[in-house]
Amino acid sequence: MAKISPVSIKYMIHAKFEALGPVEKPDVIGALFGQTEGLLGSELEIRELQKEGKIGRIEVETESRDGKTFGKIFVPTALDQSETSLIAAAIETIDRVGPTEARITVEKIEDVRGNKRDYIIERAKKLLESIEGSTSSKEISGILRTESRTSRVQEYGDDKLPSGDLSGEEIIVVEGRADVMNLLENRVNNVISMNGTKLPKDVIELSKSKKITLFLDGDRGGRLIAKNVIENANIDFVAFAPDGKEVEELNGKEILGSLRKKIPAKEFSSYSRFNNYNQDSRDVRENKEVNNKSEKKEEKEINKIELREILSRDVENSSKVFFIDENLNIISSVPKSRIANEARRARNAVILAIDGQATIQVIRIAEESGIKCIAAKKFASSSSSDKDIEFVSF
């Protein structure tokens, strides 16, 4: 007799029976073979189908109660839906089991493959969540771009200003490190940052020998910064991002378009005087505020005790990365493979907490995103570029 492979099972017939007297398992199976014989033709004889391996081992469960026998029948098949349904209907025609009257009712026909598929999907979800270090092709491309940009960033002068290639005659001066990163990514290499809104001495010295284009955000703050820099350095041209946008968020087309629209610094100064920038006391106050933005902005001190309680409660053993704001509220949590994408979205995050080691890649992502604190169990060897980031272990 051929045996059906468990892999080949497609459907399981579930039936229950009630016999008026005592019966045994062989009686039930004998009734299945004997009383269905000839009902559906030779091709659907249960005995022959079992020999061919199209019907598996029939299981029977019995229970005697009050002189009667109750039980369940399980018939596995490798037939199609129609043939399985015919077999199930034929089983219900049985009216005797052994020496006594009986009644068999099919409760359901179970699609075994459907249950397997449900299990596969649920298990696959859990396995996917447990994968560490997996990265999609888009994220790999993003990592490569980040690594490429970071490797091209240099430090210039005593203030160690983030910069690109300054060997040419023309230099673009931007406000922050993120602006430098964005321009380098879009192949604009002759760029240097002021590292804030204050004008560094190194930039003043460069303006004496280089042709300087000042490239700032497209808002009122950018224009106030431009006015201050032009008054204190030899600036040749001024360019602004489109209205309401920052240099760090521009794409390549917008960067080139903005630089093409640059105007001579003298023309900008004349425009400023025409619009009474010097006579408007409110603008003067705003100018001072912009010049001292990095100094006046008081960073909220991180409560280490409360932070470690959060790390112990939510982060540890989670296998995820958490982004936390200055009030120690969790903004979001994502798998480690999505850290780069989430870092760009979580703009209010000041703390990055990771269950595991903070690699050099994680530190660089945090630095580019303005994260000021990284909490982790272990840390890769830090470089000079992450000197402004605080590290908290747990």
GIUR-V68770 format. One line per field, one symbol per residue. psi: psi as a letter, one per 40 degrees, with the letter a starting at -180 (. if undefined). burial: b if it has 16 or more other ideal C-beta (glycine too) atoms within 10 Angstrom, else e. A space follows every 50 residues. Layout:
psi->???
burial->???
//
This chain:
psi->hihhhddehdihhhiiihieahiiddddddddddeehedeiddfhddddd deeehahhhhhihhhfeihiaihhhhieiadddddddddddeeheihbei iihhhhdihhgddddddddddddddddddehheihidddddddddddddd dehihhadefhhibheeidhihhididddddddddffhdgiiiefaeihi ddddddedeihhhhhiifadddddddddddeeighdihiiiiheiideei idddddddddeiiiddddddddddefddehdddddddddddfddddhhhh hhhddddddddddddheefihhhhaeefhhdihiideedddddddgdehe hhhhgahhidddddddddeehehhhidihihiidefdehhhhi.
burial->eeebeeeebbbbbbbebebeeebeeebbbebbeebbeeebeeebbbeebb eeebbbebebebeeeeeebebebebbbbbeeebbeebbebbeebebbbee ebebebeebbebeeeeeeeeeeeeeeeeeeeeeebeeeeeebbeebeebb eebeebeebebbbbebeeeebbbbbbbbbbbbbbbbebbbbbbbbbbbbb ebbeebbeebebbbbbbbeebbbbbbbbbbeebebbbbbbbeeebbbbeb eeebbeebeeebeebeebbeebeeeebeeeeebeeebeebbeeeeeeeee ebeeeebbebbeebbeeeebbbbbeeeeeebebbbbbbbbebbeebeebb bbbbbbebbbebbbbbbbbbbbbbbbeebeeeeebbeebeebeb
//
